[in-house]
Amino acid sequence: MNTTVWIAPSATSYACLCEQCLESARVRGDLFADALHSASVRGNVALETTVAAIRCPAGHELTLRRVERPPSLSRPDDRQLSLK
């Protein structure tokens, strides 16, 4: 499983959560606050970077993609947050 993080055209830094770390914490029964702390990934990115591979502290690969607006999911995903 690879997590894709969509960043704005003007972004020079990012902050996200590693989905694999969150899932591992859930399986272990970790407290939610501890899971958030261990899954947190932050860093800087150059303006000219359009795609970059980054790693969380546990070593899971995440992909940064610079786009105007993320594409819609190709198929509905019940795990995706939906605001109405």
DAWOPE-V690903 format. One record per helix or strand of 3 or more residues. SS is the DSSP state (~ for helix, > for strand). FROM is the first residue (numbers start at 0). LEN is the number of residues. Records with the same first field share a line. If there is no record, write none. Layout:
BEGIN
SS: FROM-LEN  FROM-LEN
END
This chain:
BEGIN
>: 2-5  12-5  39-5  50-5  60-6
~: 18-10  31-8
END
